[in-house]
Amino acid sequence: LIPWARRSDLWEEDGLHLSPLGSSALGCNLAPLVSNLLLQVQLSVMQLPPKATACEQEAIGQQPEQLPGGSLGMQMEEKQNSEEDGDNKETEPEQKRGRCGNAGSSKETAKAEEKADEDSDEELSEKAFLQERGPMPQQFCSCRNGSRTVLPSIHRILAFGDSLTAGYYASGWRFAPYGAALAEALLPDIQAEVWVCGLSGLTAREMAAKQNARQLKDVCHRHGKGLKRILRDNGPFDLALIMAGTNDLARNDPSQAEAVTADIQALHAACHAFGVRTVALGIPPRDAVERDALYRRYWQNVNLRLENWAQKTGGLATFIDTAVLVPFRPSNGLWEKDGLHLSKAGSRRLGEKLVFAVRLMLQSPPPDHLSRPRSSCRTA
């Protein structure tokens, strides 16, 4: 699971102990194994003695037993959901909010689930682990003709948000951010480096309140920075893509629509103050949009407010409807089984579909009223 290698970041210099990163890698590699063991235990517990069917009970003069709310399996799932949604609503990690209730039996659904399982079972090398779970923001740069040489005219893009920006998939064991796919898809017309900071589980309210934080720890135990800290430490940037609000909407309180929109706007305002134009990526769809009318109206309201605001910024911000780029359907292979997160293929699709708008913004002159960029230290 954790092979020893000289000068490996996974081991301490004494050659005996795992480093903090190595311990984290061990936990991540053990997780699928432990998960399978726990699943086997759960399945063995659920194997109940055979019971008479309803017809058989009626035949012997007994009333068929009825379980309120459906089958035993449904009750257990509802109990599990209520426990997950109970005591820790305020601090509940994003990946545990909501369950996909649209599991289908079609061939497309089965194929999509099989592909997702293959992605989660990919062998995670040390290099891939360091790349996926390293400190944020992370830099992704695909250079022309396979060269790793960074040209002076390279464009610099920041992708900031929550787990949907981080590229969370396979229940949080793996990460494939849309920013990596965006950097690749912009070639050969535009060479860009995309800096990604996706803070899993954080709300827009938390992001707005902690913009100057030197270090932020998310629910996946990854470390990033506050938005203003990134703009200062890792800028200057030509463009910033901000996708936040999914965790705010998870509380399903439509009365907070204006407040959620204001928090997202505050993130854009920080970028504008640093002379950086922004793309307001609409809050992505999810399973609740399909099955919960209250949530659907809440989601539509916030996105509409965000779109109307962007149109009044005079070119400082541009709204893009993510539901058009990556529509939610359980069978299209773009979404995880949890009905909340994009799959690896979904994040790639989002990055590729953003190319047209990003290219247009990078190739067009900034508006005259954009603030002059503040001096920043560019660091790798």
Secondary structure as a PSIPRED ss2 file (coil, helix, strand):
# PSIPRED VFORMAT (PSIPRED V4.0)

   1 L C   1.000  0.000  0.000
   2 I C   1.000  0.000  0.000
   3 P C   1.000  0.000  0.000
   4 W C   1.000  0.000  0.000
   5 A C   1.000  0.000  0.000
   6 R C   1.000  0.000  0.000
   7 R C   1.000  0.000  0.000
   8 S C   1.000  0.000  0.000
   9 D C   1.000  0.000  0.000
  10 L C   1.000  0.000  0.000
  11 W E   0.000  0.000  1.000
  12 E C   1.000  0.000  0.000
  13 E C   1.000  0.000  0.000
  14 D C   1.000  0.000  0.000
  15 G C   1.000  0.000  0.000
  16 L C   1.000  0.000  0.000
  17 H C   1.000  0.000  0.000
  18 L E   0.000  0.000  1.000
  19 S C   1.000  0.000  0.000
  20 P H   0.000  1.000  0.000
  21 L H   0.000  1.000  0.000
  22 G H   0.000  1.000  0.000
  23 S H   0.000  1.000  0.000
  24 S H   0.000  1.000  0.000
  25 A H   0.000  1.000  0.000
  26 L H   0.000  1.000  0.000
  27 G H   0.000  1.000  0.000
  28 C H   0.000  1.000  0.000
  29 N H   0.000  1.000  0.000
  30 L H   0.000  1.000  0.000
  31 A H   0.000  1.000  0.000
  32 P H   0.000  1.000  0.000
  33 L H   0.000  1.000  0.000
  34 V H   0.000  1.000  0.000
  35 S H   0.000  1.000  0.000
  36 N H   0.000  1.000  0.000
  37 L H   0.000  1.000  0.000
  38 L H   0.000  1.000  0.000
  39 L H   0.000  1.000  0.000
  40 Q H   0.000  1.000  0.000
  41 V H   0.000  1.000  0.000
  42 Q H   0.000  1.000  0.000
  43 L H   0.000  1.000  0.000
  44 S H   0.000  1.000  0.000
  45 V H   0.000  1.000  0.000
  46 M H   0.000  1.000  0.000
  47 Q C   1.000  0.000  0.000
  48 L C   1.000  0.000  0.000
  49 P C   1.000  0.000  0.000
  50 P C   1.000  0.000  0.000
  51 K C   1.000  0.000  0.000
  52 A C   1.000  0.000  0.000
  53 T C   1.000  0.000  0.000
  54 A H   0.000  1.000  0.000
  55 C H   0.000  1.000  0.000
  56 E H   0.000  1.000  0.000
  57 Q H   0.000  1.000  0.000
  58 E H   0.000  1.000  0.000
  59 A H   0.000  1.000  0.000
  60 I C   1.000  0.000  0.000
  61 G C   1.000  0.000  0.000
  62 Q C   1.000  0.000  0.000
  63 Q C   1.000  0.000  0.000
  64 P C   1.000  0.000  0.000
  65 E C   1.000  0.000  0.000
  66 Q C   1.000  0.000  0.000
  67 L C   1.000  0.000  0.000
  68 P C   1.000  0.000  0.000
  69 G C   1.000  0.000  0.000
  70 G C   1.000  0.000  0.000
  71 S C   1.000  0.000  0.000
  72 L H   0.000  1.000  0.000
  73 G H   0.000  1.000  0.000
  74 M H   0.000  1.000  0.000
  75 Q H   0.000  1.000  0.000
  76 M H   0.000  1.000  0.000
  77 E H   0.000  1.000  0.000
  78 E H   0.000  1.000  0.000
  79 K H   0.000  1.000  0.000
  80 Q H   0.000  1.000  0.000
  81 N H   0.000  1.000  0.000
  82 S H   0.000  1.000  0.000
  83 E H   0.000  1.000  0.000
  84 E H   0.000  1.000  0.000
  85 D C   1.000  0.000  0.000
  86 G C   1.000  0.000  0.000
  87 D C   1.000  0.000  0.000
  88 N C   1.000  0.000  0.000
  89 K C   1.000  0.000  0.000
  90 E C   1.000  0.000  0.000
  91 T C   1.000  0.000  0.000
  92 E C   1.000  0.000  0.000
  93 P C   1.000  0.000  0.000
  94 E H   0.000  1.000  0.000
  95 Q H   0.000  1.000  0.000
  96 K H   0.000  1.000  0.000
  97 R C   1.000  0.000  0.000
  98 G C   1.000  0.000  0.000
  99 R C   1.000  0.000  0.000
 100 C C   1.000  0.000  0.000
 101 G C   1.000  0.000  0.000
 102 N C   1.000  0.000  0.000
 103 A C   1.000  0.000  0.000
 104 G C   1.000  0.000  0.000
 105 S C   1.000  0.000  0.000
 106 S C   1.000  0.000  0.000
 107 K H   0.000  1.000  0.000
 108 E H   0.000  1.000  0.000
 109 T H   0.000  1.000  0.000
 110 A H   0.000  1.000  0.000
 111 K H   0.000  1.000  0.000
 112 A H   0.000  1.000  0.000
 113 E H   0.000  1.000  0.000
 114 E H   0.000  1.000  0.000
 115 K H   0.000  1.000  0.000
 116 A H   0.000  1.000  0.000
 117 D H   0.000  1.000  0.000
 118 E H   0.000  1.000  0.000
 119 D H   0.000  1.000  0.000
 120 S H   0.000  1.000  0.000
 121 D C   1.000  0.000  0.000
 122 E C   1.000  0.000  0.000
 123 E C   1.000  0.000  0.000
 124 L C   1.000  0.000  0.000
 125 S C   1.000  0.000  0.000
 126 E H   0.000  1.000  0.000
 127 K H   0.000  1.000  0.000
 128 A H   0.000  1.000  0.000
 129 F H   0.000  1.000  0.000
 130 L H   0.000  1.000  0.000
 131 Q H   0.000  1.000  0.000
 132 E H   0.000  1.000  0.000
 133 R H   0.000  1.000  0.000
 134 G C   1.000  0.000  0.000
 135 P C   1.000  0.000  0.000
 136 M C   1.000  0.000  0.000
 137 P C   1.000  0.000  0.000
 138 Q E   0.000  0.000  1.000
 139 Q E   0.000  0.000  1.000
 140 F E   0.000  0.000  1.000
 141 C E   0.000  0.000  1.000
 142 S C   1.000  0.000  0.000
 143 C C   1.000  0.000  0.000
 144 R H   0.000  1.000  0.000
 145 N H   0.000  1.000  0.000
 146 G H   0.000  1.000  0.000
 147 S C   1.000  0.000  0.000
 148 R C   1.000  0.000  0.000
 149 T C   1.000  0.000  0.000
 150 V C   1.000  0.000  0.000
 151 L C   1.000  0.000  0.000
 152 P C   1.000  0.000  0.000
 153 S C   1.000  0.000  0.000
 154 I C   1.000  0.000  0.000
 155 H E   0.000  0.000  1.000
 156 R E   0.000  0.000  1.000
 157 I E   0.000  0.000  1.000
 158 L E   0.000  0.000  1.000
 159 A E   0.000  0.000  1.000
 160 F E   0.000  0.000  1.000
 161 G E   0.000  0.000  1.000
 162 D C   1.000  0.000  0.000
 163 S H   0.000  1.000  0.000
 164 L H   0.000  1.000  0.000
 165 T H   0.000  1.000  0.000
 166 A H   0.000  1.000  0.000
 167 G C   1.000  0.000  0.000
 168 Y E   0.000  0.000  1.000
 169 Y E   0.000  0.000  1.000
 170 A H   0.000  1.000  0.000
 171 S H   0.000  1.000  0.000
 172 G H   0.000  1.000  0.000
 173 W C   1.000  0.000  0.000
 174 R E   0.000  0.000  1.000
 175 F E   0.000  0.000  1.000
 176 A C   1.000  0.000  0.000
 177 P C   1.000  0.000  0.000
 178 Y H   0.000  1.000  0.000
 179 G H   0.000  1.000  0.000
 180 A H   0.000  1.000  0.000
 181 A H   0.000  1.000  0.000
 182 L H   0.000  1.000  0.000
 183 A H   0.000  1.000  0.000
 184 E H   0.000  1.000  0.000
 185 A H   0.000  1.000  0.000
 186 L C   1.000  0.000  0.000
 187 L C   1.000  0.000  0.000
 188 P C   1.000  0.000  0.000
 189 D C   1.000  0.000  0.000
 190 I C   1.000  0.000  0.000
 191 Q C   1.000  0.000  0.000
 192 A E   0.000  0.000  1.000
 193 E E   0.000  0.000  1.000
 194 V E   0.000  0.000  1.000
 195 W E   0.000  0.000  1.000
 196 V E   0.000  0.000  1.000
 197 C E   0.000  0.000  1.000
 198 G E   0.000  0.000  1.000
 199 L C   1.000  0.000  0.000
 200 S C   1.000  0.000  0.000
 201 G C   1.000  0.000  0.000
 202 L C   1.000  0.000  0.000
 203 T C   1.000  0.000  0.000
 204 A H   0.000  1.000  0.000
 205 R H   0.000  1.000  0.000
 206 E H   0.000  1.000  0.000
 207 M H   0.000  1.000  0.000
 208 A H   0.000  1.000  0.000
 209 A H   0.000  1.000  0.000
 210 K C   1.000  0.000  0.000
 211 Q C   1.000  0.000  0.000
 212 N C   1.000  0.000  0.000
 213 A C   1.000  0.000  0.000
 214 R C   1.000  0.000  0.000
 215 Q C   1.000  0.000  0.000
 216 L E   0.000  0.000  1.000
 217 K E   0.000  0.000  1.000
 218 D C   1.000  0.000  0.000
 219 V C   1.000  0.000  0.000
 220 C C   1.000  0.000  0.000
 221 H C   1.000  0.000  0.000
 222 R C   1.000  0.000  0.000
 223 H E   0.000  0.000  1.000
 224 G E   0.000  0.000  1.000
 225 K C   1.000  0.000  0.000
 226 G C   1.000  0.000  0.000
 227 L H   0.000  1.000  0.000
 228 K H   0.000  1.000  0.000
 229 R H   0.000  1.000  0.000
 230 I H   0.000  1.000  0.000
 231 L H   0.000  1.000  0.000
 232 R H   0.000  1.000  0.000
 233 D H   0.000  1.000  0.000
 234 N H   0.000  1.000  0.000
 235 G C   1.000  0.000  0.000
 236 P C   1.000  0.000  0.000
 237 F C   1.000  0.000  0.000
 238 D C   1.000  0.000  0.000
 239 L E   0.000  0.000  1.000
 240 A E   0.000  0.000  1.000
 241 L E   0.000  0.000  1.000
 242 I E   0.000  0.000  1.000
 243 M E   0.000  0.000  1.000
 244 A C   1.000  0.000  0.000
 245 G C   1.000  0.000  0.000
 246 T H   0.000  1.000  0.000
 247 N H   0.000  1.000  0.000
 248 D H   0.000  1.000  0.000
 249 L H   0.000  1.000  0.000
 250 A C   1.000  0.000  0.000
 251 R C   1.000  0.000  0.000
 252 N C   1.000  0.000  0.000
 253 D C   1.000  0.000  0.000
 254 P H   0.000  1.000  0.000
 255 S H   0.000  1.000  0.000
 256 Q H   0.000  1.000  0.000
 257 A H   0.000  1.000  0.000
 258 E H   0.000  1.000  0.000
 259 A H   0.000  1.000  0.000
 260 V H   0.000  1.000  0.000
 261 T H   0.000  1.000  0.000
 262 A H   0.000  1.000  0.000
 263 D H   0.000  1.000  0.000
 264 I H   0.000  1.000  0.000
 265 Q H   0.000  1.000  0.000
 266 A H   0.000  1.000  0.000
 267 L H   0.000  1.000  0.000
 268 H H   0.000  1.000  0.000
 269 A H   0.000  1.000  0.000
 270 A H   0.000  1.000  0.000
 271 C H   0.000  1.000  0.000
 272 H H   0.000  1.000  0.000
 273 A H   0.000  1.000  0.000
 274 F C   1.000  0.000  0.000
 275 G C   1.000  0.000  0.000
 276 V C   1.000  0.000  0.000
 277 R E   0.000  0.000  1.000
 278 T E   0.000  0.000  1.000
 279 V E   0.000  0.000  1.000
 280 A E   0.000  0.000  1.000
 281 L E   0.000  0.000  1.000
 282 G C   1.000  0.000  0.000
 283 I C   1.000  0.000  0.000
 284 P C   1.000  0.000  0.000
 285 P C   1.000  0.000  0.000
 286 R C   1.000  0.000  0.000
 287 D H   0.000  1.000  0.000
 288 A H   0.000  1.000  0.000
 289 V H   0.000  1.000  0.000
 290 E H   0.000  1.000  0.000
 291 R H   0.000  1.000  0.000
 292 D C   1.000  0.000  0.000
 293 A H   0.000  1.000  0.000
 294 L H   0.000  1.000  0.000
 295 Y H   0.000  1.000  0.000
 296 R H   0.000  1.000  0.000
 297 R H   0.000  1.000  0.000
 298 Y H   0.000  1.000  0.000
 299 W H   0.000  1.000  0.000
 300 Q H   0.000  1.000  0.000
 301 N H   0.000  1.000  0.000
 302 V H   0.000  1.000  0.000
 303 N H   0.000  1.000  0.000
 304 L H   0.000  1.000  0.000
 305 R H   0.000  1.000  0.000
 306 L H   0.000  1.000  0.000
 307 E H   0.000  1.000  0.000
 308 N H   0.000  1.000  0.000
 309 W H   0.000  1.000  0.000
 310 A H   0.000  1.000  0.000
 311 Q H   0.000  1.000  0.000
 312 K C   1.000  0.000  0.000
 313 T C   1.000  0.000  0.000
 314 G C   1.000  0.000  0.000
 315 G C   1.000  0.000  0.000
 316 L C   1.000  0.000  0.000
 317 A E   0.000  0.000  1.000
 318 T E   0.000  0.000  1.000
 319 F E   0.000  0.000  1.000
 320 I E   0.000  0.000  1.000
 321 D C   1.000  0.000  0.000
 322 T H   0.000  1.000  0.000
 323 A H   0.000  1.000  0.000
 324 V H   0.000  1.000  0.000
 325 L H   0.000  1.000  0.000
 326 V C   1.000  0.000  0.000
 327 P C   1.000  0.000  0.000
 328 F C   1.000  0.000  0.000
 329 R C   1.000  0.000  0.000
 330 P C   1.000  0.000  0.000
 331 S C   1.000  0.000  0.000
 332 N C   1.000  0.000  0.000
 333 G C   1.000  0.000  0.000
 334 L C   1.000  0.000  0.000
 335 W E   0.000  0.000  1.000
 336 E C   1.000  0.000  0.000
 337 K C   1.000  0.000  0.000
 338 D C   1.000  0.000  0.000
 339 G C   1.000  0.000  0.000
 340 L C   1.000  0.000  0.000
 341 H C   1.000  0.000  0.000
 342 L E   0.000  0.000  1.000
 343 S C   1.000  0.000  0.000
 344 K H   0.000  1.000  0.000
 345 A H   0.000  1.000  0.000
 346 G H   0.000  1.000  0.000
 347 S H   0.000  1.000  0.000
 348 R H   0.000  1.000  0.000
 349 R H   0.000  1.000  0.000
 350 L H   0.000  1.000  0.000
 351 G H   0.000  1.000  0.000
 352 E H   0.000  1.000  0.000
 353 K H   0.000  1.000  0.000
 354 L C   1.000  0.000  0.000
 355 V H   0.000  1.000  0.000
 356 F H   0.000  1.000  0.000
 357 A H   0.000  1.000  0.000
 358 V H   0.000  1.000  0.000
 359 R H   0.000  1.000  0.000
 360 L H   0.000  1.000  0.000
 361 M H   0.000  1.000  0.000
 362 L H   0.000  1.000  0.000
 363 Q H   0.000  1.000  0.000
 364 S C   1.000  0.000  0.000
 365 P C   1.000  0.000  0.000
 366 P C   1.000  0.000  0.000
 367 P C   1.000  0.000  0.000
 368 D C   1.000  0.000  0.000
 369 H C   1.000  0.000  0.000
 370 L C   1.000  0.000  0.000
 371 S C   1.000  0.000  0.000
 372 R C   1.000  0.000  0.000
 373 P C   1.000  0.000  0.000
 374 R C   1.000  0.000  0.000
 375 S C   1.000  0.000  0.000
 376 S C   1.000  0.000  0.000
 377 C C   1.000  0.000  0.000
 378 R C   1.000  0.000  0.000
 379 T C   1.000  0.000  0.000
 380 A C   1.000  0.000  0.000
